[in-house]
Amino acid sequence: MRSNWYKYLLAAIACYSALVWRISYHFGDGDQEEVLGQILYAQGNTGLSTDFLIASSGGEWSVRTAFVELMSLFSESLLPLAFFISHLLVYLAMFVLIIRIGDSFLSSNWNFFLPLVVVFAFYAHSPGANDLYSAHFISESLGLLFAVLALYIVVSKRYAWLPLILIVCTLFHPLVGIQALVLVIAYWMFSDSHSLRSRSSVLALVNSVIGVGVLTGLFMLKSGGEGVHSYFDLMFRFRNPHHYLPSQFPLMDMVLMVAMFLLTAWMFKRHKGIVAWLGVTLVGMAIYWLGVEVFEAELIAKTQWFKSSIWIRLWFGIALVSFMNKIRVELLDRWTTLSLIVVTLLACGALWMQPGNFSYTNSTDPDLVQIGHDFRKEMGSKEHLVIQPIHITGFQFASHAPLFVSFKSILHYPKFMDKWYDRLTLVYGDFDVQASGFHQFFQANHYYHKLDVTRLDNLRGNGITHILATKELNKQGMDLILQRGTYFIYYIQ
């Protein structure tokens, strides 16, 4: 690797640039709403203590705590830079590891294009809206990096490091950690079973199972409890059907996954480790489908097993490289470095020509960011509690405002989901919990903006002081304090 380090770097930069060009990079909104408020609170912003998500977590350890603690080491002014650099380094490292995993099976110049095949070409085509790349730097980004590292450790037969890698992976994302443990061990036991005759390998195996098992068990215990509403409906049908319900996955993604599975199984039919990995993945999906769609088993649904489909793409990419290597392409063999330079320049050039896909400081609407900053200055140290249109996610980081409720920011606990849904209905009206909440945004925002005196009294009685709106409201019982573009902030009298 030392003599070809620049090729690995070029390949990783090419894939990263291509992904940012196609998918973009975001900061300040989306999935980060679940962590940025907690990071600000951990840094001493006590005004966020009344935020529903932060108050509900109660300072206890959750699935996002490791990520929050890590990123809260950076001051608020450095957070945008820290998130971007972390995003860049994590994915460059991941792409290099993918190439190195390919090198473990076949020494081929085609391996340098593995990240482009595995991550870029088939992005957003894994069942369950799962992928190796995310436009946001989130806890799952780190979890997936360590999962890829765990696979590299096993294919390289450096088993002593496996427990540490898997435990760190689980700390950042329990679901990724437990799935990586099951799949990596299946690969190890069938591809290199004789290694388990040594005490060190057995110790590594046992420590991996115990470490990941204990952590996952603790997270599962914390996500227990009872609620008034159906947790299955709220969590899996209403809030996250795109991740959890196979019946809601796009048919094309399922067809593509099956095709990749069959082609990979055929190409690697003599490799016991890969066949075991694919077999465990398939059996897990069958059990998951039956348990979730037929029996509505919450414990099985929590495993989100279809997330494991992203690894089928990795094995398919390696199988494709093996096939391409059989086709003699002298130009590629002779001009690998030049090919990588050209691809990298094209990807970087495309990104430079379309800068809108990269927002370093905040990817949210500039007017929303500005009104958030103005609101933060207006409030100062005054106590306040805000509601916002259901689709908005970028206001909190800009304003440092505690939110009464957010559709995006949740804890996966029954008691939290119960209270969360009650707050949603108070602000946005009734929902059909048997259907995706994302598909009900229009009606929710319509209800949200049709305020009357009775509803204002109800909001006031629940401690809400300010309303962010995307259109001008009836001012009866409210004062307009800020306006920026199509955004308005009202104070409830």
C-alpha positions, 0 to 999 in steps of 0.5 A: 500500500505504501508505494500506491498510497497516492492511488488510494487517496486519488480514488477516495477523493474521486468518490467523495467529490462525486458523492458531494456533487450528486448527493451534496453535503449538509450541515445544520439541518436534517438528521443533525437536528437530533444531535446539534441541540444536544451538543449545544446543551452539553456545551453549556447552553442552559436555555435549551433545557426545556427542549422536549428531546433534551428534557426527555433524555434527562442527561442519561446515556442514549444511542447518540450520547457517544457522538454528542460527547465527541463533537461537543469537544469542539466550540460552537464556532468550530462546529461547522469546520469540525463536522465537515473535516470529520465527514471528509476524513471518515469517508476518505478512510472508508473508501480506502478500506473498501479498496483494501478489502477488495485487494484482499481478494484480488490484486487488480487495478479495478479495485481502485474504482470499487468505492465508485461502484459500491457507494456512488453508482448504487447510492439510494438503492438499498432497501430500507433507505440505507446507505454507506454515505450520508450527506450529513455527518452523524453517528451512523457515519462513524458506526459504518466506518468502524463496521467496514474496518471490522470487515477489513480486520477479519479479511486480513486475519488480524482478529485481536483488534476485532473486539475493540473495533466492534465495541466502538462501532456499537457505541456510535450506532448499536444497530450497525454494531450488532449486525456487523458482529453477526455478519463478520463472525459468520464470515470468520467462522466459515472462511478461517475456522481453523484459526479458532484453535488458537487461544487468542482468536477464541478470546477475540471472538468471545470478547466481541460477542460479550462487548457488543452483546452487553452494549446492545442489551443496555440500549435495548433495555433503555428502549423498553417501557409501555405507552398509551398509544401503539408503539409499533404504529408510532415508531414503525408505521408512522415515523419510520416506515421507510426504514422498517417496513419491507412492504414500504420499500421501493420494488426496484430496490428489492429487485436490484438487491436480489439480482446483486445477491444472486450474481454475487452468490454465483461468483463466490459460490466457492468462498465459504465466508462470503456465502455464509455472510450472504446466507445469514443476511438472507435468513435474517431478512426472511425472519425480519419480514415475517416478524414485522409484516405478519406478527408486528414483533417490536423486538424484531423490528428494532433490529432493522435487519434490512440495513444489512443490505448495504453489504450486499453491494460491497460483495457485488462490487468485489465480484464485479471487479473479479469479473472485469479483471478477467477482461484484459484491458491493457490501457487500464493496466498501463494507465491506472494512475492517469485514469484515477487522476482524470476521474478525480479531476472530473469529479472535483470539476463537477462539484466546482461547477455546481457549488450549491451542493456543498454548504459548509456553514449551514445548508438550510435556507439562508432566510431561515438561518438569518431569522434564527440568528435574529431571534437568538439576539432578540431572546437573549437570556429570556425563557422561551419555547418555540413551535415550527412547521413540521417539515423544518429542521434547520431552525434550532441550530441557528436560533438556539431555541428550545422546541416544544416538539420536532417531528425529526428529533426523537428518542426510540423509547415507548414513553418518549414516543407516547408524549411525542405523539401527544405533542404533535397532535396538539400542534399539527392536528390529528394524524393517521398513525397507520400511514407515513407521517412524512406523507401527511406534512401538507395537512399538518402544516395547513392545520398548523397555520390555521390558528384561532383564539382557542388553540392559542390559549391551548398552546400558551397553556402548554408553555409555548411562547413563540411561533415560527410560520412560513406565511403571515398569520392572523395577528389576533392574540399574537405580535409579529416580532421578526420577518425574513423572506417568507418566514415570520416569528410571532410572540403569543401574548 
